[in-house]
Amino acid sequence: MNLSPENKIAGILTPLFALRSEKGLGIGDVATLREFIVWAREIGFGVVQLLPINEV
């Protein structure tokens, strides 16, 4: 694994239920996640990581 500073990327970790939008159902949904990913990419993030969904 190469850990040189030139290869670093920044990311965001979020639970899906924390994502809200005007069009969403208020519980976090895939359409809102897509909007969030586009926004994150536009501001320079390279990774969006979600907490596990329906983990039992």
The first five atom37 places (N, CA, C, CB, O) and aatype in JSON, in Angstrom:
{
  "aatype": [12, 2, 10, 15, 14, 6, 2, 11, 9, 0, 7, 9, 10, 16, 14, 10, 13, 0, 10, 1, 15, 6, 11, 7, 10, 7, 9, 7, 3, 19, 0, 16, 10, 1, 6, 13, 9, 19, 17, 0, 1, 6, 9, 7, 13, 7, 19, 19, 5, 10, 10, 14, 9, 2, 6, 19],
  "atom_mask": [
    [1, 1, 1, 1, 1],
    [1, 1, 1, 1, 1],
    [1, 1, 1, 1, 1],
    [1, 1, 1, 1, 1],
    [1, 1, 1, 1, 1],
    [1, 1, 1, 1, 1],
    [1, 1, 1, 1, 1],
    [1, 1, 1, 1, 1],
    [1, 1, 1, 1, 1],
    [1, 1, 1, 1, 1],
    [1, 1, 1, 0, 1],
    [1, 1, 1, 1, 1],
    [1, 1, 1, 1, 1],
    [1, 1, 1, 1, 1],
    [1, 1, 1, 1, 1],
    [1, 1, 1, 1, 1],
    [1, 1, 1, 1, 1],
    [1, 1, 1, 1, 1],
    [1, 1, 1, 1, 1],
    [1, 1, 1, 1, 1],
    [1, 1, 1, 1, 1],
    [1, 1, 1, 1, 1],
    [1, 1, 1, 1, 1],
    [1, 1, 1, 0, 1],
    [1, 1, 1, 1, 1],
    [1, 1, 1, 0, 1],
    [1, 1, 1, 1, 1],
    [1, 1, 1, 0, 1],
    [1, 1, 1, 1, 1],
    [1, 1, 1, 1, 1],
    [1, 1, 1, 1, 1],
    [1, 1, 1, 1, 1],
    [1, 1, 1, 1, 1],
    [1, 1, 1, 1, 1],
    [1, 1, 1, 1, 1],
    [1, 1, 1, 1, 1],
    [1, 1, 1, 1, 1],
    [1, 1, 1, 1, 1],
    [1, 1, 1, 1, 1],
    [1, 1, 1, 1, 1],
    [1, 1, 1, 1, 1],
    [1, 1, 1, 1, 1],
    [1, 1, 1, 1, 1],
    [1, 1, 1, 0, 1],
    [1, 1, 1, 1, 1],
    [1, 1, 1, 0, 1],
    [1, 1, 1, 1, 1],
    [1, 1, 1, 1, 1],
    [1, 1, 1, 1, 1],
    [1, 1, 1, 1, 1],
    [1, 1, 1, 1, 1],
    [1, 1, 1, 1, 1],
    [1, 1, 1, 1, 1],
    [1, 1, 1, 1, 1],
    [1, 1, 1, 1, 1],
    [1, 1, 1, 1, 1]
  ],
  "atom_positions": [
    [[0.85, -1.17, 0.0], [0.0, 0.0, 0.0], [0.89, 1.23, 0.0], [-0.96, 0.0, 1.21], [1.78, 1.35, 0.84]],
    [[0.64, 2.14, -0.94], [1.43, 3.36, -1.05], [0.73, 4.5, -0.32], [1.66, 3.73, -2.54], [-0.36, 4.9, -0.71]],
    [[1.35, 5.02, 0.75], [0.74, 6.07, 1.55], [1.39, 7.43, 1.34], [0.81, 5.7, 3.0], [1.41, 8.24, 2.27]],
    [[1.91, 7.69, 0.18], [2.58, 8.97, -0.07], [1.55, 10.1, -0.07], [3.34, 8.93, -1.42], [0.39, 9.89, -0.43]],
    [[1.97, 11.31, 0.34], [1.04, 12.45, 0.39], [0.4, 12.78, -0.96], [1.78, 13.67, 0.88], [-0.7, 13.33, -0.98]],
    [[1.04, 12.45, -2.05], [0.47, 12.74, -3.36], [-0.77, 11.89, -3.66], [1.51, 12.49, -4.43], [-1.58, 12.27, -4.5]],
    [[-0.93, 10.76, -2.97], [-2.04, 9.86, -3.24], [-3.19, 9.99, -2.24], [-1.54, 8.44, -3.23], [-4.11, 9.17, -2.26]],
    [[-3.15, 10.98, -1.37], [-4.21, 11.13, -0.37], [-5.48, 11.69, -0.99], [-3.73, 12.04, 0.77], [-5.43, 12.51, -1.91]],
    [[-6.62, 11.23, -0.48], [-7.91, 11.78, -0.88], [-8.71, 12.06, 0.38], [-8.67, 10.8, -1.83], [-8.47, 11.47, 1.43]],
    [[-9.66, 12.97, 0.28], [-10.53, 13.3, 1.4], [-11.89, 12.68, 1.16], [-10.64, 14.84, 1.59], [-12.32, 12.5, 0.02]],
    [[-12.58, 12.37, 2.25], [-13.91, 11.78, 2.14], [-14.82, 12.2, 3.26], [0.0, 0.0, 0.0], [-14.41, 12.87, 4.21]],
    [[-16.08, 11.81, 3.14], [-17.12, 12.12, 4.12], [-17.77, 10.81, 4.54], [-18.17, 13.12, 3.55], [-18.08, 9.97, 3.69]],
    [[-17.99, 10.64, 5.84], [-18.72, 9.5, 6.38], [-20.03, 10.01, 6.94], [-17.89, 8.74, 7.49], [-20.03, 10.94, 7.76]],
    [[-21.15, 9.44, 6.52], [-22.46, 9.9, 6.98], [-23.44, 8.74, 7.03], [-22.99, 11.02, 6.07], [-23.35, 7.82, 6.22]],
    [[-24.37, 8.78, 7.97], [-25.48, 7.82, 7.9], [-26.49, 8.3, 6.85], [-26.17, 7.66, 9.29], [-26.71, 9.5, 6.71]],
    [[-27.09, 7.39, 6.14], [-28.05, 7.75, 5.09], [-29.2, 8.57, 5.66], [-28.59, 6.5, 4.41], [-29.66, 9.51, 5.01]],
    [[-29.67, 8.24, 6.86], [-30.81, 8.94, 7.43], [-30.52, 10.4, 7.78], [-31.28, 8.22, 8.66], [-31.45, 11.16, 8.06]],
    [[-29.25, 10.8, 7.77], [-28.89, 12.19, 8.06], [-29.0, 13.09, 6.84], [-27.48, 12.25, 8.61], [-28.96, 14.31, 6.97]],
    [[-29.15, 12.51, 5.66], [-29.22, 13.3, 4.43], [-30.66, 13.74, 4.19], [-28.69, 12.49, 3.22], [-31.58, 12.91, 4.17]],
    [[-30.85, 15.04, 4.0], [-32.18, 15.6, 3.79], [-32.2, 16.41, 2.49], [-32.6, 16.48, 4.98], [-31.18, 16.98, 2.1]],
    [[-33.34, 16.46, 1.85], [-33.52, 17.33, 0.68], [-34.98, 17.75, 0.62], [-33.09, 16.6, -0.64], [-35.84, 17.15, 1.28]],
    [[-35.26, 18.78, -0.16], [-36.64, 19.25, -0.31], [-37.53, 18.2, -0.97], [-36.67, 20.54, -1.12], [-38.72, 18.12, -0.68]],
    [[-36.95, 17.4, -1.86], [-37.72, 16.39, -2.58], [-37.8, 15.07, -1.83], [-37.11, 16.17, -3.95], [-38.63, 14.22, -2.15]],
    [[-36.94, 14.88, -0.82], [-36.86, 13.61, -0.13], [-38.01, 13.37, 0.82], [0.0, 0.0, 0.0], [-38.85, 14.24, 1.04]],
    [[-38.04, 12.17, 1.38], [-39.09, 11.78, 2.31], [-38.75, 12.12, 3.76], [-39.35, 10.3, 2.2], [-39.54, 11.85, 4.66]],
    [[-37.59, 12.72, 3.99], [-37.19, 13.1, 5.34], [-36.51, 12.0, 6.12], [0.0, 0.0, 0.0], [-36.25, 12.16, 7.31]],
    [[-36.23, 10.87, 5.48], [-35.6, 9.75, 6.17], [-34.28, 9.35, 5.52], [-36.54, 8.56, 6.19], [-33.65, 8.38, 5.95]],
    [[-33.87, 10.09, 4.51], [-32.67, 9.71, 3.76], [-33.05, 8.68, 2.72], [0.0, 0.0, 0.0], [-33.53, 7.6, 3.06]],
    [[-32.83, 8.99, 1.47], [-33.17, 8.06, 0.4], [-32.08, 8.11, -0.67], [-34.56, 8.39, -0.22], [-31.2, 8.97, -0.62]],
    [[-32.15, 7.19, -1.61], [-31.09, 7.06, -2.6], [-31.01, 8.29, -3.51], [-31.31, 5.81, -3.44], [-29.91, 8.68, -3.91]],
    [[-32.14, 8.91, -3.84], [-32.11, 10.11, -4.68], [-31.35, 11.23, -3.98], [-33.54, 10.57, -5.02], [-30.57, 11.94, -4.61]],
    [[-31.58, 11.39, -2.68], [-30.86, 12.4, -1.91], [-29.38, 12.05, -1.81], [-31.46, 12.55, -0.5], [-28.53, 12.93, -1.86]],
    [[-29.08, 10.77, -1.68], [-27.69, 10.32, -1.64], [-26.98, 10.68, -2.95], [-27.61, 8.8, -1.4], [-25.83, 11.13, -2.92]],
    [[-27.64, 10.5, -4.07], [-27.04, 10.86, -5.36], [-26.72, 12.35, -5.41], [-27.97, 10.48, -6.52], [-25.65, 12.74, -5.87]],
    [[-27.65, 13.19, -4.95], [-27.41, 14.63, -4.91], [-26.22, 14.95, -4.02], [-28.66, 15.38, -4.42], [-25.4, 15.81, -4.35]],
    [[-26.12, 14.27, -2.88], [-25.03, 14.48, -1.94], [-23.69, 14.09, -2.56], [-25.27, 13.67, -0.66], [-22.69, 14.8, -2.38]],
    [[-23.66, 12.98, -3.29], [-22.43, 12.54, -3.94], [-21.97, 13.56, -4.98], [-22.63, 11.16, -4.61], [-20.78, 13.88, -5.06]],
    [[-22.9, 14.08, -5.77], [-22.56, 15.1, -6.76], [-21.99, 16.33, -6.06], [-23.8, 15.49, -7.61], [-20.96, 16.86, -6.48]],
    [[-22.65, 16.79, -5.0], [-22.17, 17.95, -4.24], [-20.78, 17.69, -3.67], [-23.15, 18.28, -3.1], [-19.9, 18.54, -3.77]],
    [[-20.57, 16.52, -3.06], [-19.27, 16.19, -2.46], [-18.17, 16.2, -3.52], [-19.33, 14.82, -1.77], [-17.07, 16.7, -3.26]],
    [[-18.45, 15.67, -4.68], [-17.46, 15.66, -5.76], [-17.15, 17.08, -6.24], [-17.97, 14.81, -6.95], [-15.99, 17.41, -6.5]],
    [[-18.18, 17.92, -6.34], [-17.98, 19.3, -6.79], [-17.06, 20.09, -5.87], [-19.32, 20.0, -6.89], [-16.32, 20.96, -6.33]],
    [[-17.09, 19.79, -4.57], [-16.24, 20.54, -3.64], [-14.92, 19.83, -3.35], [-16.98, 20.78, -2.34], [-14.14, 20.3, -2.52]],
    [[-14.66, 18.71, -4.03], [-13.34, 18.11, -3.98], [-13.18, 16.83, -3.18], [0.0, 0.0, 0.0], [-12.06, 16.33, -3.05]],
    [[-14.27, 16.29, -2.65], [-14.15, 15.02, -1.94], [-14.09, 13.86, -2.93], [-15.32, 14.83, -0.96], [-14.73, 13.91, -3.98]],
    [[-13.33, 12.83, -2.59], [-13.17, 11.69, -3.47], [-13.9, 10.45, -3.0], [0.0, 0.0, 0.0], [-14.01, 9.48, -3.75]],
    [[-14.43, 10.46, -1.75], [-15.09, 9.29, -1.19], [-16.3, 9.73, -0.38], [-14.11, 8.47, -0.3], [-16.23, 10.7, 0.38]],
    [[-17.41, 9.03, -0.55], [-18.56, 9.17, 0.34], [-18.81, 7.79, 0.92], [-19.85, 9.74, -0.41], [-19.06, 6.83, 0.19]],
    [[-18.73, 7.69, 2.24], [-18.9, 6.4, 2.91], [-20.16, 6.46, 3.77], [-17.66, 6.04, 3.78], [-20.37, 7.44, 4.48]],
    [[-20.98, 5.42, 3.7], [-22.2, 5.34, 4.5], [-22.0, 4.4, 5.67], [-23.38, 4.89, 3.65], [-21.23, 3.44, 5.59]],
    [[-22.71, 4.68, 6.75], [-22.79, 3.71, 7.83], [-23.61, 2.53, 7.32], [-23.42, 4.33, 9.13], [-24.37, 2.69, 6.36]],
    [[-23.48, 1.37, 7.93], [-24.26, 0.21, 7.48], [-25.77, 0.51, 7.49], [-23.96, -1.01, 8.36], [-26.27, 1.2, 8.38]],
    [[-26.48, -0.02, 6.5], [-27.92, 0.17, 6.39], [-28.61, -1.1, 6.86], [-28.34, 0.54, 4.93], [-28.27, -2.2, 6.4]],
    [[-29.58, -0.97, 7.76], [-30.35, -2.1, 8.3], [-29.44, -3.17, 8.92], [-31.2, -2.73, 7.2], [-29.66, -4.36, 8.74]],
    [[-28.43, -2.72, 9.63], [-27.51, -3.65, 10.29], [-28.24, -4.31, 11.46], [-26.23, -2.92, 10.79], [-28.88, -3.64, 12.26]],
    [[-28.13, -5.62, 11.55], [-28.76, -6.34, 12.66], [-27.74, -7.09, 13.46], [-29.82, -7.3, 12.16], [-28.09, -7.75, 14.44]]
  ]
}
